[in-house]
Amino acid sequence: MPDLQIRRATADDVEIWRALRLEGIAGHPEAFIVTEQAARDIPVDVDARNLSHGHRWLAFLAGHPVGLIGLSPNGLDRARHRGEIGPLYVAPGGRGQGVGDALITTAISHGQTNGIWQFELFVNDENVAAQRLYGRHGFEVAGAIPNAILGTGGPERDLIMILTLSDQRQIPDI
Ligand SMILES: CC(C)(COP(=O)(O)OP(=O)(O)OC[C@H]1O[C@@H](n2cnc3c(N)ncnc32)[C@H](O)[C@@H]1OP(=O)(O)O)[C@@H](O)C(=O)NCCC(=O)NCCS
């Protein structure tokens, strides 16, 4: 295993977060819902505030930032058991070394300790690398969204992938 460190991002990491996200969008526009311009237009303090909520992580290889992941817990009372994974990005130099695995494991583990037992995500149906990664963690295809994103080559289709940790299922008092 290379010198891999995953740590929770804080508001102080906002420039690292923004740089990695922009790099990801530029290289893989189909993998992000926001466009490069829209990402640039997000005020830095908005990104910093989002990072301060504690549901974002960064990956470092030998101290160099190479990846990011987010988890968005569903805030509604009756959907508190659900969380959406994304964005997820590993820079080309960090791929194939377990960085994506470690980021997903971290996000799921954090979600579990916060009562989340169903994890959901959207992935472009041509993004086989990401689908294989998610599949290894138990995510299954639950459906598809036609015309999910209007790409440069036309409408693109997304798959919905879901991981339900049935053994952790709890019905909270509402
Ligand atoms: C998808 C992604 C997060 C995978 O990250 P990773 O840390 O390389 O993950 P893994 O090491 O598990 O590799 C996943 C797959 O990438 C491919 N891969 C492996 N090494 C690679 C490399 N050096 N370069 C490119 N792709 C590689 C393989 O197909 C691998 O699948 P396999 O292990 O079943 O053969 C990363 O490729 C990425 O950020 N892609 C662009 C953004 C994106 O697609 N995000 C997900 C949006 S839903």
The ligand as an SDF file (V2000), in Angstrom:
LIG
                    3D

 48 50  0  0  0  0  0  0  0  0999 V2000
  -13.4370    6.1950  -10.9030 C   0  0  0  0  0  0  0  0  0  0  0  0
  -12.2270    6.5670  -10.0540 C   0  0  0  0  0  0  0  0  0  0  0  0
  -12.7010    7.3370   -8.8320 C   0  0  0  0  0  0  0  0  0  0  0  0
  -11.5180    5.2890   -9.6390 C   0  0  0  0  0  0  0  0  0  0  0  0
  -10.4690    5.6300   -8.7250 O   0  0  0  0  0  0  0  0  0  0  0  0
   -9.2880    4.5800   -8.3920 P   0  0  0  0  0  0  0  0  0  0  0  0
   -8.6860    4.9640   -7.1080 O   0  0  0  0  0  0  0  0  0  0  0  0
   -8.3880    4.4390   -9.5630 O   0  0  0  0  0  0  0  0  0  0  0  0
  -10.1000    3.2450   -8.1910 O   0  0  0  0  0  0  0  0  0  0  0  0
   -9.5840    1.7810   -8.3770 P   0  0  0  0  0  0  0  0  0  0  0  0
   -8.1290    1.6810   -8.0640 O   0  0  0  0  0  0  0  0  0  0  0  0
  -10.5180    0.9420   -7.6330 O   0  0  0  0  0  0  0  0  0  0  0  0
   -9.7670    1.5220   -9.9250 O   0  0  0  0  0  0  0  0  0  0  0  0
  -11.0510    1.5040  -10.4670 C   0  0  0  0  0  0  0  0  0  0  0  0
  -10.9520    1.1420  -11.9180 C   0  0  0  0  0  0  0  0  0  0  0  0
  -10.1710    2.1290  -12.5900 O   0  0  0  0  0  0  0  0  0  0  0  0
   -9.3830    1.5080  -13.6050 C   0  0  0  0  0  0  0  0  0  0  0  0
   -7.9550    1.7900  -13.3610 N   0  0  0  0  0  0  0  0  0  0  0  0
   -7.0840    1.1170  -12.5920 C   0  0  0  0  0  0  0  0  0  0  0  0
   -5.8790    1.6790  -12.6450 N   0  0  0  0  0  0  0  0  0  0  0  0
   -5.9840    2.7390  -13.4330 C   0  0  0  0  0  0  0  0  0  0  0  0
   -5.0730    3.7200  -13.8680 C   0  0  0  0  0  0  0  0  0  0  0  0
   -3.7920    3.7220  -13.4820 N   0  0  0  0  0  0  0  0  0  0  0  0
   -5.5120    4.6790  -14.7010 N   0  0  0  0  0  0  0  0  0  0  0  0
   -6.7920    4.6880  -15.1070 C   0  0  0  0  0  0  0  0  0  0  0  0
   -7.7120    3.7930  -14.7050 N   0  0  0  0  0  0  0  0  0  0  0  0
   -7.2990    2.8210  -13.8950 C   0  0  0  0  0  0  0  0  0  0  0  0
   -9.6850    0.0600  -13.5880 C   0  0  0  0  0  0  0  0  0  0  0  0
  -10.6790   -0.2090  -14.5490 O   0  0  0  0  0  0  0  0  0  0  0  0
  -10.2540   -0.1630  -12.2010 C   0  0  0  0  0  0  0  0  0  0  0  0
  -11.1950   -1.1860  -12.1680 O   0  0  0  0  0  0  0  0  0  0  0  0
  -10.7420   -2.6460  -11.6890 P   0  0  0  0  0  0  0  0  0  0  0  0
   -9.9640   -2.4910  -10.4090 O   0  0  0  0  0  0  0  0  0  0  0  0
  -12.0070   -3.3530  -11.4690 O   0  0  0  0  0  0  0  0  0  0  0  0
   -9.9190   -3.1890  -12.7880 O   0  0  0  0  0  0  0  0  0  0  0  0
  -11.2360    7.4450  -10.8810 C   0  0  0  0  0  0  0  0  0  0  0  0
  -10.8940    6.7590  -12.0630 O   0  0  0  0  0  0  0  0  0  0  0  0
  -11.7940    8.8050  -11.2310 C   0  0  0  0  0  0  0  0  0  0  0  0
  -11.7380    9.7400  -10.4440 O   0  0  0  0  0  0  0  0  0  0  0  0
  -12.3630    8.9590  -12.4370 N   0  0  0  0  0  0  0  0  0  0  0  0
  -12.8850   10.2480  -12.9030 C   0  0  0  0  0  0  0  0  0  0  0  0
  -14.0410   10.7920  -12.0480 C   0  0  0  0  0  0  0  0  0  0  0  0
  -15.1220    9.7890  -11.8530 C   0  0  0  0  0  0  0  0  0  0  0  0
  -15.4420    9.0120  -12.7330 O   0  0  0  0  0  0  0  0  0  0  0  0
  -15.7440    9.8290  -10.6460 N   0  0  0  0  0  0  0  0  0  0  0  0
  -16.8710    8.9940  -10.3140 C   0  0  0  0  0  0  0  0  0  0  0  0
  -18.1260    9.6880  -10.7120 C   0  0  0  0  0  0  0  0  0  0  0  0
  -19.5800    8.7440  -10.3220 S   0  0  0  0  0  0  0  0  0  0  0  0
  1  2  1  0
  2  3  1  0
  2  4  1  0
  2 36  1  0
  4  5  1  0
  5  6  1  0
  6  7  2  0
  6  8  1  0
  6  9  1  0
  9 10  1  0
 10 11  2  0
 10 12  1  0
 10 13  1  0
 13 14  1  0
 14 15  1  0
 15 16  1  0
 15 30  1  0
 16 17  1  0
 17 18  1  0
 17 28  1  0
 18 19  1  0
 18 27  1  0
 19 20  2  0
 20 21  1  0
 21 22  1  0
 21 27  2  0
 22 23  1  0
 22 24  2  0
 24 25  1  0
 25 26  2  0
 26 27  1  0
 28 29  1  0
 28 30  1  0
 30 31  1  0
 31 32  1  0
 32 33  2  0
 32 34  1  0
 32 35  1  0
 36 37  1  0
 36 38  1  0
 38 39  2  0
 38 40  1  0
 40 41  1  0
 41 42  1  0
 42 43  1  0
 43 44  2  0
 43 45  1  0
 45 46  1  0
 46 47  1  0
 47 48  1  0
M  END
$$$$
